Every structure is written in C-alpha cells, then in structure tokens.
Amino acid sequence: MATEPDLKRELADERRELTNAVADLREEIGEATERGKQIGITAGALIGGALALRTALKIRRRFRD
C-alpha cells in the first residue's frame, strides 16, 4: 500500500503532467487559429480577385458590342 508522501508525490506528478498537457493544447489551438485566419485571408483574396476578373470581363464584353 502506498504511503501518504508517495500519494502526494504521485498527485503532484499528475498535476504537473496535466498542466503541461493543457499548455500544449493551448499552443496547438493558437496555431490552428492562426492557420484559420490565414486560410480566411487567402480565400477572401481569391474571391475578390475572381469577382474583379469577372467584372473586368463583363466590361470588356460591353465595349466589344
């Protein structure tokens, strides 16, 4: 049977491991958030470029007619 100091040491070790795991998760969430922002910016730029190209082509067709 484990003694009280052994149990306290085990609990302290578990607490430390959990603290490290939470810190790792927070870091990963931060990285995922940054990637999501970058994807949103890229998608917005692509959509904006596509709309600008479509508008330019429409204007060009009107001047041809």
N, C-alpha and C positions, 0 to 999 in steps of 0.2 A: 504494500500500500504506500502511496506517495505521501510524503510529509508536507506540512503546510508551506515551508520555504520552497519545496520543489514545485508545488502547485502555483505559488505566486510567481516563480520564475517562468513556468510554462505560460501562465496568463500574460506576463509581461512580454514574452517572446511572440505570442499570438497577436497581442495588441500592436507590437512593432510591425509584424508582417502585414496586418490589416491596414495600418497607417501607410505603409509603403505601397500596398496594392491600390489604395484609394488615390494616392499621389500619382501613380502610373496611369490609372483610369482618367484622372483629370487631365493629365498631359495628352493622352490619346484623344480625348474629347475635344480638347483645344485644337489639336492638329486636324481632326476631322472637320471642325467648324471652319478652320482656315481654308481647307480644300473645298468645302461647300461654297464659301464666299468666292473663291477663285473660279469655280465652275459657273456660278451665277453671273459673275462679271463677263466671263468668256461667252456664255450663252447670250447675254444681253448684247454684247458687241456683235456677235454673229447675226442675231435677229435684226439689229439696227442696220448692219451692212446689207442684209438681204432686202430689207424694206427700201433702203436708199437705192439699191440697184434696180429694184422693181419700179420705183418711181422714175428713175432716170430712163429706163427702157420705155415706159409709158409716154414720157415727154418726147423722147426721140421718135416714137411711132407717130405721135400727133404732128410733129413738124414734117415728117415724110409725106403725110397725106395731104 
